[in-house]
Amino acid sequence: MLEAETITIQGEILEEIKDVLERVESVLATLELLSDKEAMEGITEGLEDIKSGRTVRAGADEIKKLLE
């Protein structure tokens, strides 16, 4: 039979656990993307578009400037 117990965890340890879980989620999302053939084909096509000049790569700040 399980009895309810209270435990205390330092905030630093809790933050570290949260950080590790976020990294694990990121790795799993990356693996999921890498296993998706259609997504990988889309990424490959996008990179080819950038290389050929049909599309440009820009950050958020650059896009805002272009839209002004």
C-alpha positions in Angstrom: 0.0 0.0 0.0 1.3 3.4 -0.9 1.4 6.2 1.7 1.4 9.8 0.7 4.7 11.4 1.5 6.0 14.9 1.1 9.3 15.6 -0.5 11.3 18.8 -0.9 13.2 19.6 -4.1 15.5 22.6 -4.4 14.4 25.1 -7.0 17.8 24.7 -8.8 17.2 21.0 -9.2 13.7 21.5 -10.4 14.9 24.1 -13.0 17.6 21.6 -14.2 15.0 18.9 -14.6 12.8 21.3 -16.6 15.8 22.2 -18.8 16.6 18.6 -19.4 13.0 17.7 -20.3 12.9 20.6 -22.8 16.1 19.3 -24.5 14.6 15.8 -24.6 11.4 17.2 -26.2 13.5 19.1 -28.7 15.5 16.0 -29.7 12.3 14.0 -30.0 10.8 16.6 -32.2 13.9 16.6 -34.4 13.9 12.9 -34.7 10.2 13.0 -35.7 10.9 15.5 -38.4 13.9 13.6 -39.7 11.7 10.5 -39.9 9.0 12.3 -42.0 9.9 11.8 -45.6 7.6 14.6 -46.9 9.0 17.1 -44.4 12.6 16.3 -45.3 11.7 16.6 -49.1 10.2 20.0 -48.3 13.3 21.1 -46.4 15.6 19.9 -49.2 13.5 21.8 -51.8 13.6 24.9 -49.6 17.4 24.8 -49.3 17.7 24.3 -53.1 15.4 27.4 -53.6 17.7 29.4 -51.3 20.9 28.2 -53.1 19.4 29.1 -56.5 18.2 32.5 -55.4 14.5 31.8 -55.9 14.1 32.4 -52.1 16.1 34.3 -49.6 16.7 33.6 -46.0 15.9 36.4 -43.6 15.5 36.9 -39.9 12.5 38.6 -38.2 14.2 42.0 -38.1 15.1 41.8 -41.8 11.5 40.8 -42.7 10.1 43.7 -40.6 12.4 46.2 -42.5 11.3 44.8 -45.9 7.6 45.2 -44.9 8.0 48.8 -43.9 
